[in-house]
Amino acid sequence: MTNSVSRDLPEGDSKKTTCRFEPEYISRAAMFPHFQTPTIELWPFIQFYIQVERSRWDPLVILPIPARASPMIEFVFGDRFKFCYWGSQNEETVSAASLVGILTRPHVTLLHQGTFQSFIVMFQAHGLTDLFGVPASEVANHTYDADAVLGKPIRELEERLGNCETFQQRGSVANQFFAERLKHAQAVDRIAFAANRILNSSGKLPSADLARQAGVGVRQFQREFYARFGVSPKLFSRIVRFQNALDTKARSSTKSWTDVAHELGYYDQMHMVHEFREFTGESPTEILCQMELLYRAQIDAVRAGQAAEHPNMVRRFLL
């Protein structure tokens, strides 16, 4: 794959370096994204669609992107905003369509400024591979120009989305497009099934149990998982646990961080804090503030016990 904005992040490098833009500036402006879950037939492959809209009159919003156990495609209509890779001070311009793989470390800091609409397809861990045949291991910890990697189909989808006037129309177009891809989708194999098991267990299942369910030895399972996703099952499970810890805290106004740490199986709260810093570069409280800003309306509905009444409630809050 060729791409001018690809950046590799080594698994072992957890040292925090700071972009010259400070993440706390995100609190200076509210974001009001739109959400939509896909049709039921697409749930095994796609988590949700999200659209963020910005105007040139809005103040700069700075959004750090942490580790994430899911790939995504982002389409930008309007001004191309800037970003800088984690640990770099160099600004780069986002592509019209970007493909981002599974992330094992803080990846980029987005600099949302200008007039644009950002429409994002958030896949399940194996959804991108199943629908497009792109090996997840080849895009892990990278950002690519989606047109260069996925070719004509993604350019056609980009054009169709660009012709839409509303987010709801874009959601419908995306559903139609991916429903067509389903006709040629890869079957869910034992490694994809294991990834689903990790997600459904909040990252609590050990590799030995997953290997036994897959019908192979532990080392073979670990090799196959890494070859499929570009990340070990242990690290993937830790990222899933971190995501679920953040989601659990966001959904409750009464649980303490200590409660969350105990519920998700961390040794203690400091163990959880250490992993949050490894995967986000921030403390749990700091990253929760960013989560609450992005999902404000949905989090309020969940905490008020009104989740069932909220349209298109996402199943997991995810940065």
N, C-alpha and C positions, 0 to 999 in steps of 0.2 A: 504494500500500500504506500502511496506517495502522498505527502501532505506537508504544506509549509508551516503549519501551526501545531504539529505533533510535539508532545513533550512527555518524556518518560519519567516516572517517579519511582525510584527504587523502593522495594518493599522494606528494606532495612533502615531507611533514612527517616527517622521520626523527629529530627532536630527542627525546632521551630525557627524560621526566619521570617521577617516581617516585611510585607510589601509597604511601600511608602504611603499607601492609603490605609487609614486605620478603620477596622471593621465597625467600631462603635458609631460611626457616622450614619449607619443604617437607621438609627433611631430618629434621625431628623426628618424623615419623611415616611408617611404611611404607604403601604402597597395594598392594592385591592385586587387580588387575582381572581380569575374565574376558574372553576373546577368542573370537570365532568368525568364520570366513570364510563368506560366503554360498554358496549353491548355484552351481555352475559357470555356469549360464545368467545369473546376476546379476553375474558378475565384471566385465563391461564397464561396469557402472553403479555398483556398490557395492564398496568396498574391504574393509570388515570391520565387525563389530559389537563394541562394547566395553561392559562394565558395570563401574562403580566402586561399591563399597559402603562406606558409612561408618556409624559408630555414635556416639551422643552421648558415649560414654566415650572416644572417640578424641580425640587432640589436634588442634588446628587444622592443616589442610594448606592451604598457599597455592600455587596452581598458575598461573603466568603462561601465557597463550596467545599464541604467536608468529604470524608470518605463515604462511599455509598455502594451498596450491594446490588445496584441496578444500572444498566445502561440506559441512555436516553438519546433522543434526537430533538434539537431545538431549531425552530424556524423563526427568523427575525424579519418582520415586515416594517419598513420605515428606516429610520436612522440606524446605522450599525454602531452599537455601543462598544466601549473598550473593555479590556480585561487584562490582568497580569497574572502570570503563573506564580504559584506559591514560591516564595524565595527570590522572586525577580522584581526589579523595578521597571522593567520595560513594558510599556503598554502595547497591546496588539488589538487589532480590530476583529470582532467576531464575524464569522462567515454568515452568509444568508441562511445556510443550513449546516448545523454542526452535529456531529456524532460523537458522543462522550461515552466511553466504556465504563465498566465497573472501576471504582476508585478505592484504593487502599490507604490513601493519605489525603490530607488537604490538597486540593488540586489547583484552583484558581480563585481570584477575587474579581467578581464582576463589578463593573462601574456603570451602573444604570443611569444614563443621562441622554436626553434627546427625546424625540417623538418616535415611538415605535411600539409594536405589539410583538411579544415573544410567545410563540405557541410551542409547547413542549409535550412530547410523547414520552411518558415514563414507562419503560418496559419492565416485565418480570426479569429475573436474573438471566434466564435462558431465552426470553422472548425475541430478542433481536436475532439470535442465531436461528431460532425456529422459523421465523418469518422471512428472513433475508439470506440465511446461509452463511452469514459472516461469523467466523469463529470468535467467540467472546475473548479468548486468550490473546488475540491479535490486536484488540482495541482496549484492553485493560490499561488503566492509567494513561490514556491518551485522549486527545481531542483531535478529530479529523474533520475535514470538509466532507460533509455527508454526500454531496453530489459526486465527489471524486471516488468515494468508496462504494456507494450503492447505485450510482449511475442513473439510467433513464427513469426507473420507477420513482425514485425520490424526487427527481426534477419534475415529474408529472404531478406528484402529490403537492410539491411546493407551489406549482402554478395554480392548482385547484384551490388550495388553501388561500392563496393570495387573492383569488377572485371572490372570496367570501366577505360579507359585510359584517357578520356577527360571530361571536365565539361559538354560539350554538350551531351555526352553519358549519363552522370548521370542525366541530365535534362530529357532526353527521358525515361530513366528507371523509374524515379520518376513519370512522367506523366502516364506511363503504369500502374504502381503499384496503384496510386491513382484513376485512371479510373476504375480499378477493385473494389476498395473500394466503389466507387460511387454506385455500384449495391446494396449495403446493407446500404447506408447512411441514417441517420435519416432525416426526413422531417424538414424543417425550421419552427419552431413554432413561436408563437407570441413574445416570449422573445428574441429569436434569431433575429427575424425581428426588434424588438426594438433596439437591439444592432447595427444592420445595419443602422437604422435610425440615431442613435447617431453618428456613423462614418461618414455618408454622410452629416450630418449637422455640422461637425466639433465640436461636443459636445455642440451645442447651444440650443438644444431642452430641455425644462424643463420636469420634471417627470410627471407633470399633463397632458401635451400634449401626452406624450408617453403612459401613462396609459389609456387615453381616446381612443387613436388609438388601444390599445390592448383590449379594451372593459372591463376593470376592474377598481376598485378603486385605488387611488394612493398608499395607504399602501399595498394593496395586490400585486400591480405591483412591489413595492420596495422589498417585501419579495420574490416574485418569481424570480426577477432579481438576488438578492443576492444568493438565493439557486442555481441558474443556474451557475453564474460566480464567486461566492466567493468575490464579490465586489459590493458596492451599485451603483445604476445607476448614482447618483450624482458624486461619485468619479471616476467612469468609464468615465463619460463625461468630467471631469476635465483633466484626463490623455489624452483623445482623443484631447481636445483643446490644451494642451501642445504640443502633437505630431504635430498637424497641424500648430501651431505657428512656430515651428522649421522648418517644411517642407516649409512653406510660405516664411520664411526668406531665406532659402537655395536656393529657386528658383528665388529670385529676387536680383539683384545687386543694385537696386535703393531704395527699401523700407527700411525705418528706423525701429528700434525696436518699436518706438512709433506708426508708421503706423501699424505694425503687431499687437500690443496690441489693438489698436482701431478696427481693422478689425475682430479680434477674440473675441471681446466682453469683454476684461478685463476692470476693472474700470480705470486703468491707467498703465503706464509702470512698476511702482514699484510693483503693484499687480502681473503682469506677472513675474517679476524677482523673487518674493517670491515663486511663484508656480514652476518655473524652479528649484530653489534651493531645494524645497521639493522633486521634482521628479528625480533630477539628482545629487544633491549635488554640482552643479556648477552654474556659472552665464550663462545667455543666450549666451554670446559671447564665453565662453569657450566650451560649448557643441556644438555650431555651428562649431567651428574649428574642432572638432572630426568628425562631420557630413561631412564637406567639404573634410576631408582626406579620409574617407571611400568611398564617392560617387563622387570623384573628376571629373572623365570623364563625368558622367551623369549631374552633376550640371553645369559644363561648357557648355554642350550642351543645357541645358534648358535656361541658361542665355544668350546664343548666339542666341536663337530662332531656334535651330536646333533639338529640342526634337523629332520631327516626324521622323528625319533621323537617330536617335540613336537606334540601335537594343536593343530590350528587355528593353525599358525604364520603370522603376518601376513607379507605379501610386502614391506612397507616399514614400518619403525618411524616413527611420525608423532605429533607432539605436537598 
